[in-house]
Amino acid sequence: MKLTRRTFVKLAGLAGIVGLTGTLAGCENKSAGNSNTTANVAGANKIPHDAKATVYFSKTIDAEHLIALYNKINGDITGKVAIKLHTGEPNAPNILPPDMVKIFQAQVPNSAIVETNVAYGGMRSTTEGHRRVLKDNGWTFCPVDIMDEDGDVDFPISNGFHLKKVAMGAHINNYDSMIVLTHFKGHAMGGFGGSLKNIAIGCASGKKGKRQVHGLEDYGEWIRGDKFMEMLADSGKAICEHFGKQIVYLNVLQRLSVDCDCAGAGAAAPEMPDLGILASTDILAVDQASVDMIYKFPGDEKNSLIERIESRHGLRQLSAMAEHEMGTSDYELVSID
């Protein structure tokens, strides 16, 4: 049996083992003499430096075009599928439309929406309260797995900027593939919230993992600026390496508020018009293309969102992913319209 990180972590979870180290998981264990490690799983998903990624695009935001874009990138999505999206705080005005996601999810066999509890308090900080918010926000049409409901599991990070491991919601080990379905928007700390933020924070457990990524575990304060972007990249790298080729990314550039959906009913109203949907198998390319689309928008309506991105050092997310070899910023945009 090929010993990938996913296989190892699943076996460790069955044995009740938590707190895996990078060496134990086989990530950087050169002395083991086994080339079939998770490093090679992740390597299979890397794009050579002289190649471009493909990012598919539609200016139409609806279920039909979301499904069409997904069908362009889903060749390696098999088995039990996690659909990671931000389901929002109570009455959040800018979340992805549940009716659109409902139609999309129905086309993905053996799939469930996945979430984790939050670290900042409020109803979504507990599983019971989180489920009430899910119901109120309309996420009632399919299973929603709160992945840290039964605790967490450590994912090691090979050569992280700052983190050696992150505690992810334990249920993540129940899935073979992941669809990262992201409402792209601004973010109070990250500058912008794209596919990286969706998995780096969104898969981390509320009681431990999110505190690690935000710096509360090691530094005792909410880390900001370049360092926070690098910690996002660390956490996101762990997820990407875990799923290897079996993870894809869809960014929906709709309701482009400067605020995240975690701001709830108080989120700022969007100033920019909706731009469309982007899809790729490359996390860096899809987030880079999303940022580029905002910067290239011809009107001044983009100014507030760009100010939010730059004032928080958000562009460091992109360069940090590049340094982690998580993908490429060189992409070809292919419209399906």
Sequence and secondary structure as in RCSB ss.txt:
>XXXX:A:sequence
MKLTRRTFVKLAGLAGIVGLTGTLAGCENKSAGNSNTTANVAGANKIPHDAKATVYFSKTIDAEHLIALYNKING
DITGKVAIKLHTGEPNAPNILPPDMVKIFQAQVPNSAIVETNVAYGGMRSTTEGHRRVLKDNGWTFCPVDIMDED
GDVDFPISNGFHLKKVAMGAHINNYDSMIVLTHFKGHAMGGFGGSLKNIAIGCASGKKGKRQVHGLEDYGEWIRG
DKFMEMLADSGKAICEHFGKQIVYLNVLQRLSVDCDCAGAGAAAPEMPDLGILASTDILAVDQASVDMIYKFPGD
EKNSLIERIESRHGLRQLSAMAEHEMGTSDYELVSID
>XXXX:A:secstr
    HHHHHHHHHHTT     TTTTTSS GGG  S SHHHHHHTT   TTS EEEEEES  SHHHHHHHHHHH T
T  SSEEEE    STT TTS  HHHHHHHHHTSTTEEEEE   SS SGGGSHHHHHHHHHHTT  SS EEETTTT
 EEEEE TT SS SEEEEEGGGGG SEEEEEEE EEETTTEEE HHHHHHTTTB TTTHHHHHHTHHHHSS   H
HHHHHHHHHHHHHHHHHHTTSEEEEEEE S  SS GGGGGG     S   EEEEES HHHHHHHHHHHHHT SSG
GGHHHHHHHHHTTTTHHHHHHHHTTS  S EEEEE  
